[in-house]
Amino acid sequence: MSSENEQSADPGAGAPEQLALIRETVRRAKVPRAKPRTWRGAPLAERLPVARVLVNKGVLHLDQYFDYAVPRELDADAQPGVRVRVRFGAGGRNVQGGRREGGGLIDGFIVERRAESDYRGALAALASVVSPEPVLGAELLALCRAVADRYAGSLADVLQLAVPPRNGRAEAKPSPDPLPPPPPPETGTWERYAQGPAFLRALAEGGAPRAVWTALPGPHWPAEIAKAVAATLSSERGALVVVPDGRSAARVDAALTETLGAGRHALLTAESGPEKRYRQWLAVRRGSVRAVVGTRAAMFAPVRDLGLVVVWDDGDSSHSDDNAPFPHVREVLELRAAQGRCGFLLGGTSCTVEAAQLVESGWALPLLADRERLRRAAPLVRTVGDGELARDGAARSARLPSLAWGAVRDGLRTGPVLIQVPRRGYAPRLACERCRTPARCRHCAGPLEAPDQQDLDCAWCGQAERAWNCAECGSTRLRARIVGARRTAEELGRAFPAVPVRTSGRDHILDAVPDAPALVVSTPGAEPVAEGGYAAALLLDGWAMLGRPDLRAGEEALRRWLAASALVRGQEDGGTVVVVAEPTERAVQALVRWDPAGFARRELAERAELGFPPVSRMASVAGPPEALAAFLRTAELPPEAEILGPVPVPSAGPGRARRPGDAPPGETWERVLIRVVPGRGAVLARAVKTALAARTAKGASDPLRIRIDPLDIG
């Protein structure tokens, strides 16, 4: 028999305890139990009984706040900034006991507690407080509101980008105590720039300088960013650095650790995983760390007392978010610098047209090195044009001009050599060897490609082609119209049989290579860093980058070339770059002179004459023709708005990967561009948002894709 049964055998034992338990149960029964579904009959909070809530509904006609009653039991936790669950969509018919009931549960954020509501009807009660952790502060809310207005989007959609998903385990762990501010750093390599020491000094003294920084080639830019962050932290303020990818973030992270020591900054990247990233984000919000480095989503990081925002390589497409309302890191950090009156540093080895406009307008000052330092730091750049290729037998047989072959041979004597190829794969595009007719699939007429050396597949439907012959001349022999990275690596391996060949591309990206003779074949943006720098670099098939039908083709080609060339040793150390492109092209000349700022200024002047962004503001509206026409009829656009188009939107073919901006498979879409003069962008965004909200409120089923200041306008 157990001890419990032995105790219950005595009728007098435990009687006082049982009576006390009964009395406590009766007392609890007298208190109205709150019902999580409706809180019917539950008393409200005595002070500020109304919570203004932003519900997680991204539709534009619901882009507003909604008032909810705060039950007394939730009073302590239902503070501004916390996540809550609310009932939404019940309408005003189901009212019981002065409370609106019904509707589906949806997430939201409390933005304010109020004494009374502007709404005179019955309020629904908060269903629950998900977590008492306030994750949405007033500054972050104001920033998200400004971003939503600028990009004609909803506040709920922006908050989806700004506040990471909750992780209970990370939230339960306390953040470490903040460390004292570090001392002001030494200027170091910032002395290479005329205004570099003054920029650091202004940050350390609590100033808010704004600069467009054209960085010298070489490996020093992560350490220079770290010194700017250290100078800001020494003034007891915070700093935020946003870079385009995880590899760049890792380099800046290492430089910050070396400069500041451990525990003073947080790394926010997708590679960290949800729990670790949320824990780091909470440490930033709680004030445990004042410095942040991360990729695109880090642009909203809630850094306390923000004193500096840094963008590196703002021309990289990774800085533009793929989710509505498609904000760009550069524009968001400009808003943060203006609202928070903090410093701004836009850096890169190249210079975008938008950066040139910031300098031209006087909003930011240029941060440059003098030409003598630039000549010593930059490699020697030489060009090979079409005429030289046609006369060069080595180029026809091995796809390497004699000049390039000599640069590779000489470079391999002292270190690795980088070869940049604009396409991945083996032979991405093929044509008849005899008549140059493009090779097409017999099933869907899509382009044939050779992903490896043996197979011949259709790029659209994916069907294999076993016995191709040219429909024009009957030939069965093919030639490569565009040669990929793997084919290039194979050819170079035959030309230099004793040298190892490494490839870096989308499928497998190398972070670094040792300082030893090797051939490194890479697609643009995937170039690994070489210890001590590359001895030489070849930039092949420049026509493939310059010939894209895009307004930014020249700017993007120059940015890619400069990024690769910046990894090469300086001219003093024998570094050489050979670019295979027409020497008369403006982007090629800018590369030879290493003058990205001058190229950007000329591009800006031309766009001003033509009325293209960033001089003008544009909205891109795409969708089915009927829906697009109806939108334009109802939209109250500014009187000076100019409508360009409509033009057809390309659609992804069968089996082909859908690119951003493509129409859905099987659908016919059109696109218009709406252009206004500078200073009227806010009016345009408001008109577009209002018209789209009216469509969604009426239940329009035809989709429309809206994008303010699109990156790609053809």
C-alpha positions as CSV (number, residue, x, y, z in Angstrom):
1,M,0.0,0.0,0.0
2,S,1.3,3.4,-0.9
3,S,1.9,6.2,1.6
4,E,-1.0,8.2,0.0
5,N,-3.5,5.4,0.6
6,E,-2.2,5.0,4.2
7,Q,-2.8,8.7,4.8
8,S,-6.4,8.6,3.3
9,A,-7.3,5.7,5.6
10,D,-7.5,8.1,8.6
11,P,-10.8,10.0,8.2
12,G,-9.5,13.0,10.2
13,A,-6.2,13.3,8.5
14,G,-5.9,16.2,6.1
15,A,-9.4,17.7,6.7
16,P,-8.2,21.3,7.3
17,E,-6.1,21.2,4.1
18,Q,-9.1,20.0,2.1
19,L,-11.4,22.7,3.5
20,A,-8.8,25.4,2.7
21,L,-8.6,24.1,-0.8
22,I,-12.4,24.2,-1.2
23,R,-12.5,27.8,0.1
24,E,-9.8,28.9,-2.4
25,T,-11.7,27.2,-5.2
26,V,-14.8,29.1,-4.3
27,R,-13.0,32.4,-4.1
28,R,-11.5,31.9,-7.6
29,A,-15.0,31.0,-9.0
30,K,-16.3,34.4,-8.0
31,V,-13.8,36.2,-10.3
32,P,-15.1,36.3,-13.9
33,R,-12.9,34.0,-15.9
34,A,-11.6,35.6,-19.1
35,K,-12.3,33.8,-22.3
36,P,-9.4,33.9,-24.7
37,R,-11.8,33.8,-27.6
38,T,-13.9,36.9,-26.8
39,W,-13.0,38.0,-23.2
40,R,-16.7,38.4,-22.7
41,G,-17.5,39.7,-19.3
42,A,-13.9,40.4,-18.4
43,P,-13.1,43.9,-17.0
44,L,-10.9,46.2,-19.1
45,A,-7.7,47.8,-18.1
46,E,-8.3,50.7,-15.7
47,R,-5.8,53.0,-17.4
48,L,-5.5,53.3,-21.2
49,P,-8.0,50.6,-22.0
50,V,-7.6,50.9,-25.8
51,A,-4.8,49.5,-27.8
52,R,-4.1,50.8,-31.3
53,V,-3.0,47.7,-33.4
54,L,-1.3,47.3,-36.7
55,V,-2.7,44.0,-38.1
56,N,-0.7,41.8,-40.3
57,K,-2.8,42.4,-43.5
58,G,-0.7,43.6,-46.4
59,V,-3.6,44.7,-48.6
60,L,-3.4,48.4,-49.3
61,H,-7.0,49.4,-48.5
62,L,-6.4,48.1,-44.9
63,D,-3.2,50.0,-44.4
64,Q,-4.3,51.7,-41.2
65,Y,-4.5,51.1,-37.5
66,F,-7.4,49.4,-35.7
67,D,-8.5,49.9,-32.1
68,Y,-9.0,47.0,-29.7
69,A,-10.1,46.8,-26.0
70,V,-7.4,45.7,-23.5
71,P,-8.6,43.2,-20.9
72,R,-7.3,43.7,-17.4
73,E,-5.4,40.4,-17.4
74,L,-3.4,41.6,-20.4
75,D,-2.8,45.1,-19.2
76,A,0.8,44.6,-17.9
77,D,2.0,42.8,-21.1
78,A,0.0,44.7,-23.7
79,Q,2.6,47.5,-24.1
80,P,3.5,49.4,-27.3
81,G,5.7,47.4,-29.5
82,V,4.7,43.9,-28.5
83,R,3.3,41.1,-30.7
84,V,-0.4,40.3,-30.2
85,R,-3.1,38.1,-31.7
86,V,-6.4,39.8,-32.5
87,R,-9.8,38.8,-34.1
88,F,-10.3,40.5,-37.5
89,G,-13.0,40.5,-40.2
90,A,-16.1,39.9,-38.1
91,G,-17.9,43.1,-39.0
92,G,-20.1,45.1,-36.6
93,R,-23.1,42.8,-36.4
94,N,-21.9,40.3,-33.8
95,V,-21.8,42.3,-30.6
96,Q,-22.2,40.5,-27.2
97,G,-21.9,42.3,-23.9
98,G,-20.5,45.4,-25.5
99,R,-17.7,43.4,-27.2
100,R,-17.4,42.7,-30.9
101,E,-16.9,39.0,-31.4
102,G,-16.0,36.6,-34.2
103,G,-13.5,36.8,-37.0
104,G,-10.3,35.0,-37.7
105,L,-7.2,35.2,-35.5
106,I,-4.4,37.3,-37.0
107,D,-1.0,38.6,-35.8
108,G,-0.4,42.2,-35.1
109,F,1.7,44.8,-33.2
110,I,0.5,47.3,-30.6
111,V,1.7,50.7,-31.7
112,E,0.0,52.8,-29.0
113,R,-2.1,52.6,-25.8
114,R,-5.0,55.2,-25.6
115,A,-7.6,56.4,-23.1
116,E,-10.4,56.2,-25.7
117,S,-11.0,55.2,-29.3
118,D,-11.9,57.4,-32.2
119,Y,-14.2,54.5,-33.3
120,R,-17.7,54.9,-31.7
121,G,-18.8,51.3,-32.1
122,A,-18.1,48.3,-30.0
123,L,-14.5,47.2,-29.9
124,A,-13.2,43.6,-30.1
125,A,-10.8,42.7,-27.3
126,L,-7.2,41.6,-27.8
127,A,-7.1,37.9,-28.0
128,S,-3.7,37.4,-26.5
129,V,-0.2,38.8,-26.1
130,V,2.2,36.6,-28.0
131,S,5.2,37.9,-26.1
132,P,5.8,40.8,-23.7
133,E,9.1,41.6,-25.6
134,P,8.6,45.0,-27.3
135,V,10.1,44.5,-30.7
136,L,8.6,47.5,-32.6
137,G,9.9,50.8,-31.3
138,A,8.8,54.3,-32.3
139,E,11.8,54.9,-34.5
140,L,11.5,51.7,-36.3
141,L,7.8,52.3,-36.8
142,A,8.4,55.7,-38.2
143,L,11.1,54.4,-40.6
144,C,8.8,51.6,-41.9
145,R,6.0,54.1,-42.4
146,A,8.3,56.3,-44.5
147,V,9.5,53.3,-46.5
148,A,5.9,52.2,-47.2
149,D,4.9,55.7,-48.4
150,R,8.0,56.1,-50.6
151,Y,7.4,52.7,-52.3
152,A,3.6,52.8,-52.5
153,G,3.4,49.8,-50.2
154,S,1.6,48.8,-47.0
155,L,3.1,49.2,-43.6
156,A,2.4,45.6,-42.8
157,D,4.5,44.4,-45.7
158,V,7.4,46.6,-44.7
159,L,7.2,45.3,-41.1
160,Q,7.5,41.7,-42.5
161,L,10.9,42.7,-43.8
162,A,11.9,44.8,-40.7
163,V,11.0,42.5,-37.8
164,P,12.3,38.9,-37.9
165,P,10.0,36.0,-36.9
166,R,9.9,35.3,-33.2
167,N,12.0,32.5,-31.7
168,G,10.9,31.6,-28.2
169,R,14.2,30.1,-27.1
170,A,16.2,33.1,-28.3
171,E,13.8,35.5,-26.6
172,A,14.0,33.7,-23.3
173,K,17.8,34.1,-23.1
174,P,19.0,37.4,-21.6
175,S,21.3,39.6,-23.7
176,P,24.8,40.4,-22.3
177,D,25.5,43.7,-20.6
178,P,26.8,46.4,-23.0
179,L,30.5,47.1,-23.1
180,P,32.0,50.6,-22.5
181,P,32.7,52.6,-25.7
182,P,36.1,52.0,-27.3
183,P,38.7,54.7,-27.7
184,P,38.9,56.6,-31.1
185,P,40.9,54.5,-33.6
186,E,44.0,55.5,-35.5
187,T,43.4,56.7,-39.0
188,G,45.4,53.9,-40.6
189,T,44.8,53.5,-44.3
190,W,42.2,56.3,-44.2
191,E,45.2,58.6,-44.6
192,R,45.3,57.6,-48.3
193,Y,42.2,59.7,-48.8
194,A,42.4,63.5,-48.7
195,Q,39.4,63.9,-46.4
196,G,39.6,60.4,-44.7
197,P,41.1,61.6,-41.3
198,A,38.7,64.5,-41.2
199,F,35.8,62.0,-41.8
200,L,36.9,59.8,-38.9
201,R,37.4,62.8,-36.6
202,A,33.9,64.1,-37.3
203,L,32.4,60.8,-36.4
204,A,34.4,60.5,-33.2
205,E,33.3,64.0,-32.2
206,G,29.6,63.2,-32.6
207,G,29.2,64.7,-36.0
208,A,27.1,63.5,-38.9
209,P,29.2,63.7,-42.1
210,R,27.8,62.3,-45.4
211,A,30.2,61.0,-48.0
212,V,30.3,59.0,-51.2
213,W,33.5,57.0,-50.9
214,T,35.3,55.6,-54.0
215,A,37.5,53.1,-52.4
216,L,41.0,52.3,-53.6
217,P,41.5,48.8,-55.0
218,G,43.0,46.3,-52.6
219,P,42.0,44.4,-49.4
220,H,41.8,47.4,-47.0
221,W,38.1,48.4,-47.4
222,P,36.8,46.1,-44.6
223,A,39.3,47.5,-42.1
224,E,38.5,51.0,-43.2
225,I,34.8,50.4,-42.6
226,A,35.7,49.0,-39.2
227,K,37.6,52.1,-38.2
228,A,34.6,54.3,-39.2
229,V,32.4,52.1,-37.0
230,A,34.9,52.3,-34.1
231,A,35.1,56.1,-34.4
232,T,31.3,56.3,-34.2
233,L,31.2,53.9,-31.2
234,S,33.8,56.0,-29.4
235,S,31.2,58.9,-29.4
236,E,28.7,56.6,-27.5
237,R,26.6,56.2,-30.6
238,G,25.7,53.1,-32.8
239,A,26.7,52.2,-36.3
240,L,25.0,50.0,-39.0
241,V,26.9,48.5,-42.0
242,V,25.0,46.8,-44.9
243,V,26.9,44.7,-47.5
244,P,25.5,42.8,-50.5
245,D,26.4,39.2,-49.6
246,G,27.5,36.9,-46.8
247,R,31.1,36.8,-48.0
248,S,31.5,40.5,-47.7
249,A,29.7,40.4,-44.3
250,A,32.2,37.8,-43.1
251,R,35.1,40.1,-44.1
252,V,33.7,43.1,-42.3
253,D,32.8,40.9,-39.3
254,A,36.4,39.8,-39.1
255,A,37.7,43.4,-39.4
256,L,35.3,44.6,-36.7
257,T,36.4,41.8,-34.3
258,E,40.0,42.7,-34.9
259,T,39.4,46.5,-34.4
260,L,36.8,46.4,-31.6
261,G,37.3,43.1,-30.0
262,A,34.6,40.5,-29.3
263,G,31.1,41.4,-28.0
264,R,30.8,44.9,-29.5
265,H,29.0,44.1,-32.7
266,A,26.4,41.7,-34.1
267,L,26.3,39.9,-37.5
268,L,22.9,39.7,-39.1
269,T,22.8,37.4,-42.1
270,A,20.5,34.6,-43.4
271,E,23.4,32.1,-43.0
272,S,23.2,32.5,-39.2
273,G,19.9,30.6,-38.9
274,P,16.6,31.9,-37.4
275,E,17.4,31.4,-33.7
276,K,20.9,32.9,-33.7
277,R,19.9,35.7,-36.0
278,Y,16.9,36.6,-33.8
279,R,19.1,36.4,-30.7
280,Q,21.6,38.8,-32.3
281,W,18.7,41.1,-33.4
282,L,17.3,41.2,-29.8
283,A,20.8,42.1,-28.5
284,V,20.8,45.1,-30.8
285,R,17.3,46.1,-29.8
286,R,18.0,45.8,-26.1
287,G,21.1,47.9,-26.5
288,S,23.6,45.2,-25.7
289,V,25.6,45.9,-28.8
290,R,25.7,49.2,-30.7
291,A,27.3,48.0,-34.0
292,V,25.7,45.8,-36.7
293,V,27.0,44.4,-40.0
294,G,24.7,42.4,-42.2
295,T,23.1,41.8,-45.5
296,R,19.9,43.4,-47.0
297,A,17.5,42.8,-44.1
298,A,19.8,44.4,-41.6
299,M,18.9,47.8,-43.1
300,F,16.1,47.9,-40.6
301,A,18.2,46.8,-37.6
302,P,17.0,48.8,-34.5
303,V,20.4,50.2,-33.5
304,R,20.2,52.6,-30.5
305,D,21.5,56.1,-30.9
306,L,22.4,55.6,-34.5
307,G,25.4,57.7,-35.5
308,L,26.5,56.2,-38.8
309,V,25.0,54.1,-41.6
310,V,27.2,52.5,-44.2
311,V,26.3,50.9,-47.6
312,W,29.0,49.0,-49.5
313,D,28.6,48.4,-53.3
314,D,25.1,49.9,-53.7
315,G,25.0,48.9,-57.3
316,D,24.7,45.2,-56.5
317,S,21.2,43.9,-57.2
318,S,21.2,42.1,-53.9
319,H,20.5,45.4,-52.2
320,S,17.1,45.6,-53.7
321,D,14.5,43.5,-51.9
322,D,12.6,40.9,-53.8
323,N,9.4,41.3,-51.7
324,A,6.8,44.0,-51.9
325,P,7.2,46.9,-51.7
326,F,10.8,46.2,-53.0
327,P,12.8,48.8,-51.0
328,H,16.4,49.4,-51.8
329,V,19.1,49.5,-49.1
330,R,20.6,52.8,-50.3
331,E,17.2,54.6,-50.2
332,V,16.3,53.2,-46.8
333,L,19.6,54.2,-45.2
334,E,19.2,57.6,-46.8
335,L,15.9,57.9,-44.9
336,R,17.5,56.7,-41.7
337,A,20.3,59.3,-42.1
338,A,17.9,62.1,-42.7
339,Q,15.4,61.1,-39.9
340,G,18.1,60.3,-37.3
341,R,20.5,63.0,-38.3
342,C,23.4,60.5,-38.4
343,G,26.4,60.0,-40.6
344,F,26.2,58.4,-44.0
345,L,28.9,56.5,-46.0
346,L,28.2,55.1,-49.4
347,G,31.2,53.1,-50.5
348,G,32.5,50.9,-53.2
349,T,35.2,50.4,-55.8
350,S,32.8,51.7,-58.4
351,C,30.3,54.6,-58.4
352,T,26.6,54.3,-59.3
353,V,24.7,57.1,-61.0
354,E,22.6,57.5,-57.8
355,A,25.8,58.0,-55.8
356,A,26.9,60.6,-58.3
357,Q,23.6,62.4,-57.9
358,L,24.0,62.6,-54.2
359,V,27.3,64.4,-54.8
360,E,25.9,66.6,-57.5
361,S,23.0,67.7,-55.3
362,G,25.4,68.5,-52.4
363,W,23.6,66.0,-50.1
364,A,27.0,64.1,-49.7
365,L,30.6,65.0,-50.3
366,P,33.1,62.9,-52.4
367,L,35.7,60.9,-50.5
368,L,38.5,60.2,-53.0
369,A,42.2,59.5,-53.2
370,D,44.4,61.6,-55.4
371,R,45.4,60.3,-58.8
372,E,49.0,59.5,-57.8
373,R,47.9,57.1,-55.0
374,L,45.3,55.6,-57.3
375,R,47.9,54.9,-60.0
376,R,50.1,53.1,-57.4
377,A,47.2,51.1,-55.9
378,A,45.4,50.1,-59.2
379,P,46.7,47.4,-61.6
380,L,47.7,48.2,-65.2
381,V,44.7,47.7,-67.4
382,R,45.1,46.7,-71.1
383,T,42.4,46.1,-73.7
384,V,41.9,43.7,-76.6
385,G,39.3,44.7,-79.2
386,D,37.5,42.9,-81.9
387,G,40.0,43.9,-84.6
388,E,42.9,42.4,-82.6
389,L,40.9,39.2,-82.0
390,A,40.3,38.7,-85.7
391,R,43.9,39.1,-86.6
392,D,45.2,36.9,-83.7
393,G,45.6,33.2,-84.5
394,A,46.0,32.3,-80.8
395,A,42.6,33.8,-80.0
396,R,40.9,31.7,-82.7
397,S,42.5,28.5,-81.6
398,A,42.6,28.8,-77.8
399,R,40.1,31.7,-77.2
400,L,43.0,33.6,-75.6
401,P,44.5,36.6,-77.4
402,S,48.3,36.7,-77.4
403,L,48.3,39.6,-75.0
404,A,46.1,37.8,-72.6
405,W,48.0,34.6,-72.9
406,G,51.3,36.4,-72.1
407,A,49.7,38.1,-69.1
408,V,48.5,34.7,-67.8
409,R,51.9,33.2,-68.4
410,D,53.8,36.0,-66.6
411,G,51.3,36.2,-63.7
412,L,51.5,32.4,-63.0
413,R,55.2,32.9,-62.2
414,T,54.3,34.9,-59.0
415,G,50.8,33.9,-58.0
416,P,47.2,33.1,-59.0
417,V,45.5,34.5,-62.1
418,L,41.8,35.4,-62.2
419,I,39.7,34.8,-65.3
420,Q,36.2,36.4,-65.2
421,V,33.6,34.8,-67.6
422,P,30.1,36.3,-67.9
423,R,28.4,32.9,-68.2
424,R,28.4,29.8,-66.1
425,G,28.2,26.2,-67.5
426,Y,29.9,24.7,-70.5
427,A,28.4,26.2,-73.7
428,P,25.2,28.1,-72.7
429,R,24.3,29.1,-76.3
430,L,25.1,27.2,-79.5
431,A,24.9,27.9,-83.2
432,C,25.6,26.1,-86.5
433,E,29.3,26.0,-87.2
434,R,28.8,26.6,-90.9
435,C,26.0,29.2,-91.2
436,R,25.9,30.6,-87.6
437,T,22.1,29.9,-87.4
438,P,21.1,29.6,-83.7
439,A,20.5,26.0,-82.6
440,R,16.8,25.5,-81.7
441,C,14.8,22.7,-80.1
442,R,12.6,20.8,-82.5
443,H,9.8,20.5,-79.9
444,C,9.4,24.1,-78.6
445,A,11.9,26.2,-80.7
446,G,13.8,27.0,-77.5
447,P,17.6,27.6,-77.5
448,L,19.8,24.6,-77.2
449,E,22.6,24.5,-74.7
450,A,25.3,22.2,-73.5
451,P,25.4,22.2,-69.6
452,D,28.3,19.8,-69.8
453,Q,30.5,18.4,-72.5
454,Q,28.3,15.5,-73.5
455,D,24.6,16.5,-73.2
456,L,22.6,18.8,-75.5
457,D,19.4,20.1,-73.9
458,C,16.7,22.7,-74.5
459,A,16.9,25.6,-72.2
460,W,13.0,26.0,-72.2
461,C,11.5,22.5,-72.2
462,G,14.5,20.6,-70.9
463,Q,14.2,17.8,-73.6
464,A,17.4,16.2,-74.7
465,E,18.5,16.6,-78.3
466,R,20.2,13.4,-79.7
467,A,20.5,14.1,-83.4
468,W,20.5,17.8,-84.2
469,N,21.0,19.1,-87.7
470,C,20.8,22.7,-88.9
471,A,17.4,23.6,-90.5
472,E,19.1,26.1,-92.9
473,C,22.2,24.2,-94.3
474,G,21.9,20.7,-92.9
475,S,25.2,20.7,-91.0
476,T,25.5,18.6,-87.9
477,R,28.4,20.5,-86.3
478,L,27.9,23.2,-83.6
479,R,29.9,26.1,-82.3
480,A,29.5,28.0,-79.1
481,R,28.0,31.5,-79.4
482,I,28.7,32.1,-75.7
483,V,31.3,30.0,-73.8
484,G,30.7,29.3,-70.1
485,A,33.0,29.1,-67.2
486,R,33.5,25.3,-67.3
487,R,34.4,25.3,-70.9
488,T,36.8,28.2,-70.3
489,A,38.4,26.2,-67.4
490,E,38.8,23.2,-69.7
491,E,40.5,25.2,-72.4
492,L,42.8,27.0,-70.0
493,G,43.7,23.6,-68.4
494,R,44.9,22.4,-71.8
495,A,46.8,25.6,-72.4
496,F,48.6,25.5,-69.0
497,P,48.6,21.7,-68.2
498,A,50.9,22.0,-65.1
499,V,48.8,24.6,-63.3
500,P,45.8,23.8,-61.1
501,V,42.5,25.2,-62.3
502,R,39.7,26.3,-59.8
503,T,36.2,27.4,-60.7
504,S,33.9,29.6,-58.7
505,G,30.3,30.2,-59.7
506,R,26.7,30.0,-58.5
507,D,26.8,26.3,-57.8
508,H,30.0,26.5,-55.9
509,I,31.5,29.8,-54.7
510,L,35.0,29.9,-53.3
511,D,35.7,32.4,-50.5
512,A,39.5,32.5,-50.9
513,V,42.4,31.0,-52.7
514,P,46.0,30.7,-51.5
515,D,48.9,32.8,-52.8
516,A,50.2,30.1,-55.2
517,P,50.2,29.8,-59.0
518,A,46.7,28.7,-60.1
519,L,44.0,29.6,-62.6
520,V,40.8,30.8,-61.0
521,V,37.8,30.9,-63.4
522,S,34.9,32.8,-62.0
523,T,31.5,34.3,-63.0
524,P,31.0,37.9,-62.1
525,G,30.3,38.4,-58.4
526,A,31.7,35.0,-57.4
527,E,35.4,36.0,-57.5
528,P,37.3,34.6,-54.4
529,V,39.8,36.7,-52.6
530,A,43.5,35.8,-53.2
531,E,45.9,36.0,-50.3
532,G,48.3,38.8,-51.3
533,G,46.2,39.6,-54.4
534,Y,46.0,38.1,-57.9
535,A,49.1,38.5,-60.1
536,A,46.8,39.2,-63.2
537,A,43.2,39.0,-64.3
538,L,41.5,38.4,-67.6
539,L,38.0,39.9,-68.2
540,L,36.6,37.8,-71.1
541,D,33.7,38.4,-73.4
542,G,33.1,42.0,-72.5
543,W,30.6,42.4,-75.3
544,A,28.2,40.0,-73.5
545,M,28.0,42.4,-70.6
546,L,28.0,45.6,-72.5
547,G,25.4,44.3,-75.1
548,R,22.6,43.7,-72.7
549,P,19.4,45.7,-73.6
550,D,19.3,47.6,-70.4
551,L,19.8,51.2,-69.3
552,R,22.4,50.2,-66.7
553,A,24.4,47.8,-69.0
554,G,27.5,50.0,-69.1
555,E,27.3,50.9,-65.4
556,E,26.9,47.3,-64.4
557,A,29.7,46.0,-66.7
558,L,32.1,48.6,-65.2
559,R,31.1,47.7,-61.7
560,R,31.8,44.0,-62.3
561,W,35.1,44.7,-64.0
562,L,36.3,47.0,-61.2
563,A,35.3,44.5,-58.5
564,A,37.4,41.9,-60.1
565,S,40.3,44.2,-60.9
566,A,40.3,45.5,-57.3
567,L,41.4,42.0,-56.3
568,V,44.6,42.3,-58.4
569,R,47.9,43.5,-57.1
570,G,48.8,47.1,-57.7
571,Q,50.8,48.3,-60.6
572,E,53.9,48.7,-58.4
573,D,53.7,45.0,-57.7
574,G,53.3,44.0,-61.3
575,G,49.5,43.5,-61.3
576,T,48.0,43.4,-64.8
577,V,44.4,43.3,-66.1
578,V,43.4,42.4,-69.6
579,V,39.8,43.2,-70.7
580,V,38.5,41.7,-73.9
581,A,36.2,44.4,-75.1
582,E,36.0,47.2,-77.6
583,P,38.5,49.9,-76.4
584,T,36.3,52.8,-77.6
585,E,33.4,51.8,-75.3
586,R,33.0,54.4,-72.5
587,A,32.9,51.8,-69.8
588,V,36.2,50.3,-71.0
589,Q,37.8,53.7,-71.1
590,A,36.7,54.3,-67.5
591,L,38.2,51.0,-66.5
592,V,41.5,51.9,-68.2
593,R,41.6,55.3,-66.4
594,W,40.1,53.8,-63.2
595,D,37.6,56.6,-63.1
596,P,34.2,55.3,-62.0
597,A,33.1,58.6,-60.6
598,G,33.7,60.4,-63.9
599,F,31.8,57.6,-65.8
600,A,28.9,58.0,-63.3
601,R,28.8,61.8,-63.8
602,R,28.6,61.5,-67.5
603,E,25.8,58.9,-67.3
604,L,23.9,61.2,-64.9
605,A,24.2,64.1,-67.4
606,E,22.8,61.9,-70.2
607,R,19.9,60.6,-68.1
608,A,19.1,64.2,-67.1
609,E,18.7,65.0,-70.8
610,L,16.6,62.0,-71.5
611,G,14.5,62.2,-68.3
612,F,15.5,58.8,-66.9
613,P,16.1,57.8,-63.3
614,P,17.5,58.8,-60.9
615,V,16.9,62.3,-62.3
616,S,13.2,61.6,-62.7
617,R,11.0,59.4,-60.5
618,M,9.2,56.4,-62.1
619,A,6.6,53.9,-61.3
620,S,6.4,50.6,-63.2
621,V,2.9,49.1,-63.4
622,A,2.6,45.6,-65.0
623,G,-0.3,43.2,-65.4
624,P,-3.0,41.9,-67.8
625,P,-3.9,44.5,-70.5
626,E,-7.5,44.9,-69.3
627,A,-6.5,45.4,-65.7
628,L,-3.7,47.8,-66.7
629,A,-6.0,49.9,-68.8
630,A,-8.6,50.0,-66.0
631,F,-5.9,51.1,-63.5
632,L,-4.8,54.0,-65.8
633,R,-8.4,55.2,-66.2
634,T,-9.1,55.4,-62.5
635,A,-5.7,56.6,-61.2
636,E,-5.6,60.3,-60.4
637,L,-2.0,60.8,-61.5
638,P,-0.2,64.2,-61.2
639,P,-0.9,66.5,-64.2
640,E,2.7,66.4,-65.3
641,A,2.9,62.6,-65.2
642,E,4.1,61.1,-68.5
643,I,3.0,57.5,-69.4
644,L,5.5,55.5,-71.4
645,G,4.0,52.3,-73.0
646,P,2.4,49.9,-72.8
647,V,5.0,47.3,-73.9
648,P,4.8,43.5,-73.7
649,V,6.3,41.8,-70.6
650,P,8.4,38.8,-71.5
651,S,7.0,35.5,-70.2
652,A,9.0,32.5,-69.0
653,G,9.0,29.8,-71.6
654,P,8.2,26.2,-70.7
655,G,10.9,24.7,-68.5
656,R,12.8,28.0,-68.3
657,A,13.5,29.6,-64.9
658,R,11.3,32.6,-64.3
659,R,13.3,35.8,-63.9
660,P,12.2,38.7,-61.7
661,G,9.8,40.8,-63.7
662,D,8.6,38.1,-66.0
663,A,4.9,37.5,-66.6
664,P,3.4,34.3,-65.2
665,P,3.8,31.3,-67.5
666,G,1.0,31.2,-70.1
667,E,-0.2,34.8,-69.4
668,T,0.0,37.9,-71.6
669,W,1.1,40.9,-69.6
670,E,2.0,44.5,-70.5
671,R,3.9,47.2,-68.6
672,V,3.7,51.0,-68.5
673,L,6.2,53.4,-67.0
674,I,4.8,56.5,-65.3
675,R,7.4,59.3,-65.1
676,V,7.3,62.6,-63.1
677,V,9.8,65.4,-62.6
678,P,12.0,65.5,-59.5
679,G,10.3,66.5,-56.3
680,R,7.0,64.9,-57.4
681,G,7.9,61.3,-56.5
682,A,5.9,61.3,-53.3
683,V,2.8,62.5,-55.1
684,L,3.2,59.8,-57.7
685,A,3.6,57.1,-55.1
686,R,0.5,58.3,-53.2
687,A,-1.6,58.3,-56.4
688,V,-0.5,54.8,-57.4
689,K,-1.1,53.5,-54.0
690,T,-4.6,55.1,-53.8
691,A,-5.6,53.7,-57.1
692,L,-4.4,50.2,-56.3
693,A,-6.1,50.3,-52.9
694,A,-9.4,51.2,-54.5
695,R,-9.0,48.2,-56.9
696,T,-8.4,45.8,-54.0
697,A,-11.2,47.2,-52.0
698,K,-13.6,46.5,-54.9
699,G,-12.4,42.9,-55.0
700,A,-10.5,43.1,-58.3
701,S,-9.1,39.7,-59.1
702,D,-6.7,40.7,-61.9
703,P,-3.2,41.1,-60.4
704,L,-1.1,44.2,-60.9
705,R,2.6,44.5,-60.1
706,I,3.7,47.9,-58.8
707,R,7.3,49.0,-58.4
708,I,8.5,52.4,-57.6
709,D,11.9,53.3,-59.2
710,P,12.5,49.9,-60.9
711,L,16.0,48.8,-61.3
712,D,15.4,47.4,-64.8
713,I,13.5,49.5,-67.2
714,G,14.9,48.0,-70.4
